[in-house]
Amino acid sequence: MDRNRLIVRTSIIGIIANVFLASFKAAVGIIANSISVILDAVNNLSDALSSIVTIIGTKLAGKTPDKKHPLGHGRIEYLSTMIVAAIVFYAGITSFVASVKKIIHPAEPDYSWITLLVITSAIFVKLVLGRYVKSMGEKLNSGALVASGSDALFDAIISVSVLASAIIFMTTGVGLEAFVGVIISVFIMKSGIEMFSEAVSEMLGKRVDREFLSEIRKTISENENVYGVYDLILHSYGPDRFIGSVHVEIPDNMKASDIDAMERKIAMDVYKKHGVMLGGIGIYTFNTNNEGMEKLRNEITHKAINYEGIIQIHGFYYESETNTINFDVIVDFDIKNRREIYEKFCARMKEDYPDYNFNIALDLDI
């Protein structure tokens, strides 16, 4: 709730600042007959609308889980980011059309020193606002706020270009503002596309930050009898809302009651330290009474990590009843023919160790 309250408060500050700037810029643009200043004002107004969307999205995302949505409504924030991106892109389209019309049918602007003062003040306000909103977005892990803050910082650069075109016209009489408007429009559209792409990536399930995953693995590995942590998969249900699963490697002589106690402790530790709910904890065991198998494990591991494209094997266990060696192999996602590499490696294992059966699973590079 504190996170939602801070997002709303930051967005309200953005709305007030952008409406204030849009009003002044629009008035100055109309008086000076400047299309670039007017477009800059429209851009500020679209930023205010984006902040309103962010507030609505945050409110909806903060709703408590219900029967239809037992894991909450956090993903609505990704939708609100996409709407913000669409608003920014639309603003860029309209700005582009208006600028092209001004190039075809030019009108001479009438700048004054008051115009320059207003634009300069707007640049300062946008820089301060952009840094504040973006830093709050990063602190609160709000994609919509980060997008709004980045857009505000970019607006400051746009305003600098408008100021430059005004100074050039006042000193040389050369009118560049319509062309500046086209350039501004292109960058606004580009910004909208990038925001939208990032939101889509979040919804599709992009790779979780490796440092965050490493911290969780470290917490799990600190538990007694955990000798390895693998296959940590996190599913995002909104910013900072993760439900996941993991495999831990333990000795094969542990009792079921000890495993149960260990799993409960791991789940509690991870939730308390990282806010992640582990919905499932799978078990890999390793042979504790077979010294020869430990040597074979190290030998196969060495061969695997030196094999083209393979970055790890785990879950190694020998079943004496079926004379089967089990393990998972991870092939780098950067390798295009992952399946081919996997099949060749399996064939290599059967060739090098004909006395054993193999059960090798192709795992994901999470």
DRENDO-1510 file (C-alpha; in Angstrom, 1 decimal, always signed):
<recs>
REC; n; res; u; v; w
REC; 1; MET; +0.0; +0.0; +0.0 .
REC; 2; ASP; +2.9; +2.4; +0.7 .
REC; 3; ARG; +4.2; +1.7; -2.8 .
REC; 4; ASN; +0.8; +2.4; -4.4 .
REC; 5; ARG; +0.5; +5.6; -2.3 .
REC; 6; LEU; +3.9; +6.9; -3.4 .
REC; 7; ILE; +3.2; +6.1; -7.1 .
REC; 8; VAL; -0.1; +8.0; -6.9 .
REC; 9; ARG; +1.5; +11.0; -5.1 .
REC; 10; THR; +4.4; +11.1; -7.7 .
REC; 11; SER; +1.9; +11.0; -10.5 .
REC; 12; ILE; -0.2; +13.8; -9.1 .
REC; 13; ILE; +2.9; +16.0; -8.9 .
REC; 14; GLY; +3.6; +15.1; -12.5 .
REC; 15; ILE; +0.0; +16.1; -13.5 .
REC; 16; ILE; +0.2; +19.5; -11.8 .
REC; 17; ALA; +3.6; +20.3; -13.3 .
REC; 18; ASN; +2.6; +19.2; -16.8 .
REC; 19; VAL; -0.7; +21.0; -16.8 .
REC; 20; PHE; +1.0; +24.2; -15.6 .
REC; 21; LEU; +3.7; +23.9; -18.3 .
REC; 22; ALA; +1.2; +23.0; -21.0 .
REC; 23; SER; -0.9; +26.1; -20.2 .
REC; 24; PHE; +2.0; +28.5; -20.3 .
REC; 25; LYS; +3.5; +27.0; -23.4 .
REC; 26; ALA; +0.2; +26.9; -25.3 .
REC; 27; ALA; -0.4; +30.6; -24.5 .
REC; 28; VAL; +3.2; +31.6; -25.5 .
REC; 29; GLY; +3.0; +29.4; -28.7 .
REC; 30; ILE; -0.3; +30.9; -29.8 .
REC; 31; ILE; +0.9; +34.5; -29.2 .
REC; 32; ALA; +4.2; +33.8; -30.9 .
REC; 33; ASN; +2.5; +31.8; -33.7 .
REC; 34; SER; +5.1; +29.0; -33.1 .
REC; 35; ILE; +4.1; +25.5; -34.0 .
REC; 36; SER; +7.1; +24.0; -32.2 .
REC; 37; VAL; +6.1; +25.7; -28.9 .
REC; 38; ILE; +2.5; +24.6; -29.3 .
REC; 39; LEU; +3.6; +21.0; -30.0 .
REC; 40; ASP; +5.8; +21.1; -26.9 .
REC; 41; ALA; +2.7; +22.2; -24.9 .
REC; 42; VAL; +0.6; +19.3; -26.4 .
REC; 43; ASN; +3.4; +16.9; -25.4 .
REC; 44; ASN; +3.2; +18.2; -21.8 .
REC; 45; LEU; -0.5; +17.7; -21.9 .
REC; 46; SER; -0.1; +14.1; -23.1 .
REC; 47; ASP; +2.4; +13.6; -20.2 .
REC; 48; ALA; -0.3; +14.7; -17.7 .
REC; 49; LEU; -2.8; +12.2; -19.3 .
REC; 50; SER; -0.1; +9.5; -18.9 .
REC; 51; SER; +0.1; +10.3; -15.2 .
REC; 52; ILE; -3.6; +10.0; -14.9 .
REC; 53; VAL; -3.5; +6.5; -16.6 .
REC; 54; THR; -0.7; +5.6; -14.2 .
REC; 55; ILE; -2.8; +6.5; -11.2 .
REC; 56; ILE; -5.8; +4.5; -12.5 .
REC; 57; GLY; -3.6; +1.5; -13.3 .
REC; 58; THR; -2.0; +1.6; -9.9 .
REC; 59; LYS; -5.3; +1.7; -8.1 .
REC; 60; LEU; -6.7; -1.2; -10.1 .
REC; 61; ALA; -3.4; -3.2; -9.7 .
REC; 62; GLY; -3.7; -2.7; -5.9 .
REC; 63; LYS; -7.0; -4.5; -5.7 .
REC; 64; THR; -7.0; -7.5; -3.3 .
REC; 65; PRO; -7.0; -11.0; -4.9 .
REC; 66; ASP; -10.4; -12.5; -5.6 .
REC; 67; LYS; -11.9; -15.8; -6.8 .
REC; 68; LYS; -11.3; -15.0; -10.5 .
REC; 69; HIS; -7.8; -13.6; -9.9 .
REC; 70; PRO; -6.4; -15.4; -6.9 .
REC; 71; LEU; -2.9; -14.1; -7.6 .
REC; 72; GLY; -4.0; -10.5; -7.6 .
REC; 73; HIS; -4.3; -7.8; -10.3 .
REC; 74; GLY; -0.7; -6.6; -10.4 .
REC; 75; ARG; -0.2; -7.2; -14.2 .
REC; 76; ILE; -2.6; -4.3; -14.8 .
REC; 77; GLU; +0.4; -2.0; -14.3 .
REC; 78; TYR; +1.9; -3.5; -17.5 .
REC; 79; LEU; -1.3; -2.6; -19.3 .
REC; 80; SER; -1.2; +1.0; -18.0 .
REC; 81; THR; +2.4; +1.3; -19.2 .
REC; 82; MET; +1.2; +0.2; -22.7 .
REC; 83; ILE; -1.5; +2.8; -22.6 .
REC; 84; VAL; +1.0; +5.5; -21.6 .
REC; 85; ALA; +3.2; +4.3; -24.5 .
REC; 86; ALA; +0.2; +4.5; -26.9 .
REC; 87; ILE; -0.6; +8.1; -25.7 .
REC; 88; VAL; +3.0; +9.1; -26.3 .
REC; 89; PHE; +3.1; +7.6; -29.7 .
REC; 90; TYR; -0.2; +9.3; -30.7 .
REC; 91; ALA; +1.2; +12.6; -29.5 .
REC; 92; GLY; +4.2; +12.0; -31.8 .
REC; 93; ILE; +1.9; +11.2; -34.8 .
REC; 94; THR; -0.2; +14.3; -34.4 .
REC; 95; SER; +2.9; +16.5; -33.9 .
REC; 96; PHE; +4.5; +15.0; -37.0 .
REC; 97; VAL; +1.4; +15.8; -39.1 .
REC; 98; ALA; +1.1; +19.4; -37.8 .
REC; 99; SER; +4.8; +20.0; -38.4 .
REC; 100; VAL; +4.7; +18.7; -42.0 .
REC; 101; LYS; +1.7; +21.0; -42.6 .
REC; 102; LYS; +3.7; +23.9; -41.4 .
REC; 103; ILE; +6.6; +23.0; -43.7 .
REC; 104; ILE; +4.1; +23.0; -46.7 .
REC; 105; HIS; +2.3; +26.1; -45.5 .
REC; 106; PRO; +4.9; +28.1; -43.5 .
REC; 107; ALA; +3.9; +30.9; -41.1 .
REC; 108; GLU; +6.4; +33.3; -39.7 .
REC; 109; PRO; +6.7; +33.1; -35.9 .
REC; 110; ASP; +6.9; +36.1; -33.6 .
REC; 111; TYR; +9.3; +35.3; -30.8 .
REC; 112; SER; +10.1; +37.6; -27.9 .
REC; 113; TRP; +12.5; +37.4; -24.9 .
REC; 114; ILE; +9.5; +36.5; -22.8 .
REC; 115; THR; +9.0; +33.4; -25.0 .
REC; 116; LEU; +12.6; +32.4; -24.5 .
REC; 117; LEU; +12.3; +32.9; -20.7 .
REC; 118; VAL; +9.2; +30.7; -20.6 .
REC; 119; ILE; +10.9; +27.9; -22.6 .
REC; 120; THR; +14.0; +28.1; -20.5 .
REC; 121; SER; +12.0; +27.8; -17.3 .
REC; 122; ALA; +10.1; +24.8; -18.8 .
REC; 123; ILE; +13.5; +23.1; -19.5 .
REC; 124; PHE; +14.5; +23.5; -15.8 .
REC; 125; VAL; +11.2; +22.2; -14.5 .
REC; 126; LYS; +11.2; +19.2; -16.8 .
REC; 127; LEU; +14.7; +18.3; -15.8 .
REC; 128; VAL; +13.8; +18.4; -12.1 .
REC; 129; LEU; +10.5; +16.6; -12.7 .
REC; 130; GLY; +12.0; +13.9; -14.9 .
REC; 131; ARG; +14.8; +13.0; -12.5 .
REC; 132; TYR; +12.4; +12.9; -9.6 .
REC; 133; VAL; +9.7; +10.8; -11.3 .
REC; 134; LYS; +12.3; +8.4; -12.9 .
REC; 135; SER; +14.1; +7.9; -9.6 .
REC; 136; MET; +10.8; +7.2; -7.8 .
REC; 137; GLY; +9.9; +4.7; -10.6 .
REC; 138; GLU; +13.2; +2.9; -10.2 .
REC; 139; LYS; +12.8; +2.9; -6.4 .
REC; 140; LEU; +9.3; +1.6; -6.5 .
REC; 141; ASN; +9.8; -0.7; -9.6 .
REC; 142; SER; +7.1; +1.1; -11.5 .
REC; 143; GLY; +7.5; +0.8; -15.3 .
REC; 144; ALA; +4.9; +3.5; -15.8 .
REC; 145; LEU; +6.7; +6.0; -13.6 .
REC; 146; VAL; +10.1; +5.2; -15.2 .
REC; 147; ALA; +8.5; +5.7; -18.6 .
REC; 148; SER; +7.0; +9.0; -17.5 .
REC; 149; GLY; +10.2; +10.2; -16.0 .
REC; 150; SER; +12.3; +9.2; -19.0 .
REC; 151; ASP; +9.8; +11.0; -21.2 .
REC; 152; ALA; +10.0; +14.1; -19.1 .
REC; 153; LEU; +13.8; +14.1; -19.4 .
REC; 154; PHE; +13.5; +13.7; -23.1 .
REC; 155; ASP; +11.0; +16.6; -23.2 .
REC; 156; ALA; +13.6; +18.8; -21.7 .
REC; 157; ILE; +15.9; +17.9; -24.6 .
REC; 158; ILE; +13.0; +18.7; -27.0 .
REC; 159; SER; +12.5; +22.1; -25.3 .
REC; 160; VAL; +16.2; +22.8; -25.8 .
REC; 161; SER; +15.8; +22.3; -29.5 .
REC; 162; VAL; +12.7; +24.6; -29.5 .
REC; 163; LEU; +14.7; +27.2; -27.6 .
REC; 164; ALA; +17.6; +26.9; -30.1 .
REC; 165; SER; +15.3; +27.3; -33.1 .
REC; 166; ALA; +13.8; +30.4; -31.5 .
REC; 167; ILE; +17.2; +32.0; -30.9 .
REC; 168; ILE; +18.3; +31.2; -34.4 .
REC; 169; PHE; +15.2; +32.9; -35.8 .
REC; 170; MET; +15.6; +35.9; -33.6 .
REC; 171; THR; +19.3; +36.4; -34.5 .
REC; 172; THR; +19.4; +35.3; -38.2 .
REC; 173; GLY; +15.8; +35.3; -39.4 .
REC; 174; VAL; +16.0; +31.7; -40.5 .
REC; 175; GLY; +12.9; +29.7; -39.5 .
REC; 176; LEU; +13.7; +26.2; -38.6 .
REC; 177; GLU; +10.9; +25.5; -36.1 .
REC; 178; ALA; +8.7; +23.3; -38.5 .
REC; 179; PHE; +11.7; +21.1; -39.2 .
REC; 180; VAL; +12.5; +21.0; -35.5 .
REC; 181; GLY; +8.9; +19.9; -35.0 .
REC; 182; VAL; +9.4; +17.0; -37.4 .
REC; 183; ILE; +12.5; +15.9; -35.6 .
REC; 184; ILE; +10.7; +16.2; -32.2 .
REC; 185; SER; +7.8; +14.1; -33.5 .
REC; 186; VAL; +10.1; +11.3; -34.7 .
REC; 187; PHE; +11.8; +11.1; -31.3 .
REC; 188; ILE; +8.4; +11.1; -29.5 .
REC; 189; MET; +7.2; +8.2; -31.6 .
REC; 190; LYS; +10.4; +6.3; -31.0 .
REC; 191; SER; +10.0; +6.8; -27.3 .
REC; 192; GLY; +6.4; +5.5; -27.4 .
REC; 193; ILE; +7.5; +2.4; -29.3 .
REC; 194; GLU; +10.3; +1.7; -26.8 .
REC; 195; MET; +7.9; +2.0; -23.9 .
REC; 196; PHE; +5.4; -0.3; -25.5 .
REC; 197; SER; +8.0; -2.8; -26.4 .
REC; 198; GLU; +9.3; -2.9; -22.8 .
REC; 199; ALA; +5.7; -3.4; -21.4 .
REC; 200; VAL; +5.1; -6.2; -23.9 .
REC; 201; SER; +8.4; -7.9; -22.8 .
REC; 202; GLU; +7.3; -7.7; -19.2 .
REC; 203; MET; +3.9; -9.3; -20.0 .
REC; 204; LEU; +5.6; -12.1; -22.1 .
REC; 205; GLY; +7.8; -12.9; -19.1 .
REC; 206; LYS; +11.3; -11.5; -19.7 .
REC; 207; ARG; +14.3; -12.8; -17.9 .
REC; 208; VAL; +14.4; -11.8; -14.2 .
REC; 209; ASP; +17.4; -9.7; -13.1 .
REC; 210; ARG; +20.3; -12.1; -12.5 .
REC; 211; GLU; +21.5; -10.3; -9.4 .
REC; 212; PHE; +18.0; -10.8; -7.8 .
REC; 213; LEU; +18.1; -14.5; -8.7 .
REC; 214; SER; +21.6; -14.8; -7.2 .
REC; 215; GLU; +20.4; -13.3; -4.0 .
REC; 216; ILE; +17.6; -15.8; -3.7 .
REC; 217; ARG; +19.9; -18.7; -4.6 .
REC; 218; LYS; +22.3; -17.6; -1.8 .
REC; 219; THR; +19.4; -17.5; +0.7 .
REC; 220; ILE; +18.4; -21.0; -0.2 .
REC; 221; SER; +21.9; -22.4; -0.2 .
REC; 222; GLU; +22.4; -21.1; +3.4 .
REC; 223; ASN; +20.0; -23.8; +4.6 .
REC; 224; GLU; +21.6; -27.0; +6.0 .
REC; 225; ASN; +21.8; -30.0; +3.7 .
REC; 226; VAL; +21.3; -27.8; +0.6 .
REC; 227; TYR; +24.3; -28.6; -1.7 .
REC; 228; GLY; +23.0; -27.0; -4.9 .
REC; 229; VAL; +20.2; -24.6; -6.1 .
REC; 230; TYR; +18.9; -25.0; -9.7 .
REC; 231; ASP; +16.0; -24.3; -12.0 .
REC; 232; LEU; +14.9; -21.2; -10.1 .
REC; 233; ILE; +11.9; -19.9; -12.1 .
REC; 234; LEU; +10.0; -16.8; -11.2 .
REC; 235; HIS; +6.6; -15.8; -12.6 .
REC; 236; SER; +5.7; -12.1; -12.4 .
REC; 237; TYR; +2.2; -11.1; -11.4 .
REC; 238; GLY; +3.1; -7.4; -11.4 .
REC; 239; PRO; +6.1; -5.4; -10.3 .
REC; 240; ASP; +7.7; -7.0; -7.2 .
REC; 241; ARG; +5.1; -9.8; -7.2 .
REC; 242; PHE; +6.7; -13.1; -7.9 .
REC; 243; ILE; +5.6; -16.7; -7.5 .
REC; 244; GLY; +8.3; -19.3; -8.2 .
REC; 245; SER; +9.7; -22.8; -8.0 .
REC; 246; VAL; +13.1; -24.2; -7.5 .
REC; 247; HIS; +15.1; -27.5; -7.3 .
REC; 248; VAL; +17.5; -28.1; -4.4 .
REC; 249; GLU; +20.1; -30.8; -4.3 .
REC; 250; ILE; +20.3; -32.8; -1.1 .
REC; 251; PRO; +21.9; -36.1; +0.2 .
REC; 252; ASP; +19.9; -39.2; -0.8 .
REC; 253; ASN; +19.9; -40.4; +2.8 .
REC; 254; MET; +17.6; -37.6; +4.2 .
REC; 255; LYS; +14.3; -38.7; +5.8 .
REC; 256; ALA; +11.0; -37.4; +4.5 .
REC; 257; SER; +10.3; -35.5; +7.7 .
REC; 258; ASP; +13.7; -33.7; +7.5 .
REC; 259; ILE; +13.0; -32.8; +3.8 .
REC; 260; ASP; +9.6; -31.4; +4.8 .
REC; 261; ALA; +11.0; -29.2; +7.5 .
REC; 262; MET; +13.8; -28.0; +5.2 .
REC; 263; GLU; +11.3; -27.1; +2.4 .
REC; 264; ARG; +9.1; -25.1; +4.9 .
REC; 265; LYS; +12.1; -23.2; +6.2 .
REC; 266; ILE; +13.4; -22.4; +2.6 .
REC; 267; ALA; +10.0; -21.1; +1.6 .
REC; 268; MET; +9.7; -18.9; +4.7 .
REC; 269; ASP; +13.3; -17.5; +4.4 .
REC; 270; VAL; +12.8; -16.6; +0.7 .
REC; 271; TYR; +9.5; -14.9; +1.4 .
REC; 272; LYS; +10.8; -12.9; +4.4 .
REC; 273; LYS; +14.0; -11.7; +2.6 .
REC; 274; HIS; +12.9; -11.3; -1.0 .
REC; 275; GLY; +9.1; -11.2; -1.0 .
REC; 276; VAL; +8.9; -14.2; -3.3 .
REC; 277; MET; +6.4; -17.0; -2.8 .
REC; 278; LEU; +7.9; -20.4; -3.7 .
REC; 279; GLY; +4.9; -22.5; -4.8 .
REC; 280; GLY; +7.0; -25.6; -5.4 .
REC; 281; ILE; +10.4; -26.9; -4.2 .
REC; 282; GLY; +11.6; -29.9; -6.1 .
REC; 283; ILE; +14.3; -32.3; -5.0 .
REC; 284; TYR; +17.5; -33.5; -6.6 .
REC; 285; THR; +19.5; -36.1; -4.6 .
REC; 286; PHE; +23.1; -37.1; -4.9 .
REC; 287; ASN; +24.7; -40.4; -4.1 .
REC; 288; THR; +26.2; -40.5; -0.7 .
REC; 289; ASN; +27.5; -44.1; -0.5 .
REC; 290; ASN; +29.2; -44.5; -3.9 .
REC; 291; GLU; +32.7; -42.9; -4.1 .
REC; 292; GLY; +33.2; -44.1; -7.6 .
REC; 293; MET; +30.1; -42.3; -8.8 .
REC; 294; GLU; +31.4; -39.0; -7.3 .
REC; 295; LYS; +34.5; -39.4; -9.5 .
REC; 296; LEU; +32.4; -40.2; -12.5 .
REC; 297; ARG; +30.1; -37.2; -11.8 .
REC; 298; ASN; +33.1; -34.8; -11.8 .
REC; 299; GLU; +34.5; -36.4; -15.0 .
REC; 300; ILE; +31.2; -36.0; -16.9 .
REC; 301; THR; +30.7; -32.5; -15.6 .
REC; 302; HIS; +34.2; -31.6; -16.9 .
REC; 303; LYS; +33.3; -33.0; -20.3 .
REC; 304; ALA; +30.0; -31.2; -20.4 .
REC; 305; ILE; +31.2; -27.7; -19.5 .
REC; 306; ASN; +33.9; -28.0; -22.2 .
REC; 307; TYR; +31.4; -29.1; -24.8 .
REC; 308; GLU; +30.3; -26.6; -27.3 .
REC; 309; GLY; +27.2; -24.6; -26.1 .
REC; 310; ILE; +26.8; -26.4; -22.8 .
REC; 311; ILE; +27.0; -24.1; -19.7 .
REC; 312; GLN; +25.9; -26.5; -16.9 .
REC; 313; ILE; +24.7; -29.9; -15.8 .
REC; 314; HIS; +22.9; -30.6; -12.6 .
REC; 315; GLY; +20.7; -33.1; -10.8 .
REC; 316; PHE; +23.3; -35.9; -11.3 .
REC; 317; TYR; +22.1; -39.2; -9.7 .
REC; 318; TYR; +23.0; -42.8; -10.3 .
REC; 319; GLU; +20.2; -45.4; -10.0 .
REC; 320; SER; +21.9; -48.7; -9.2 .
REC; 321; GLU; +18.7; -50.8; -9.8 .
REC; 322; THR; +18.5; -49.8; -13.5 .
REC; 323; ASN; +22.2; -48.9; -13.9 .
REC; 324; THR; +21.0; -45.4; -15.1 .
REC; 325; ILE; +22.7; -42.1; -14.8 .
REC; 326; ASN; +20.3; -39.1; -14.6 .
REC; 327; PHE; +21.1; -35.4; -15.0 .
REC; 328; ASP; +19.9; -32.2; -16.7 .
REC; 329; VAL; +22.0; -30.3; -19.2 .
REC; 330; ILE; +21.6; -26.6; -20.0 .
REC; 331; VAL; +22.5; -25.4; -23.5 .
REC; 332; ASP; +23.1; -21.7; -24.0 .
REC; 333; PHE; +20.1; -19.8; -25.6 .
REC; 334; ASP; +22.6; -18.0; -27.9 .
REC; 335; ILE; +23.2; -21.3; -29.6 .
REC; 336; LYS; +20.7; -21.6; -32.5 .
REC; 337; ASN; +20.8; -25.4; -32.8 .
REC; 338; ARG; +20.3; -26.2; -29.1 .
REC; 339; ARG; +18.5; -29.5; -29.8 .
REC; 340; GLU; +21.2; -30.7; -32.1 .
REC; 341; ILE; +23.9; -29.9; -29.5 .
REC; 342; TYR; +21.9; -31.8; -26.9 .
REC; 343; GLU; +21.4; -34.8; -29.1 .
REC; 344; LYS; +25.1; -35.0; -30.0 .
REC; 345; PHE; +26.1; -34.7; -26.4 .
REC; 346; CYS; +23.8; -37.5; -25.4 .
REC; 347; ALA; +25.3; -39.7; -28.2 .
REC; 348; ARG; +28.8; -38.8; -26.9 .
REC; 349; MET; +27.9; -39.9; -23.4 .
REC; 350; LYS; +26.6; -43.3; -24.6 .
REC; 351; GLU; +29.7; -43.7; -26.7 .
REC; 352; ASP; +32.1; -42.8; -23.8 .
REC; 353; TYR; +30.2; -44.8; -21.2 .
REC; 354; PRO; +28.6; -47.8; -22.9 .
REC; 355; ASP; +28.2; -49.7; -19.6 .
REC; 356; TYR; +25.6; -47.2; -18.4 .
REC; 357; ASN; +22.1; -46.2; -19.4 .
REC; 358; PHE; +21.5; -42.4; -19.6 .
REC; 359; ASN; +18.5; -40.3; -18.8 .
REC; 360; ILE; +19.5; -36.8; -19.9 .
REC; 361; ALA; +17.0; -33.9; -19.9 .
REC; 362; LEU; +17.5; -30.7; -21.9 .
REC; 363; ASP; +16.9; -27.9; -19.4 .
REC; 364; LEU; +16.3; -24.2; -19.9 .
REC; 365; ASP; +18.9; -21.4; -19.6 .
REC; 366; ILE; +17.0; -19.5; -16.9 .
</recs>
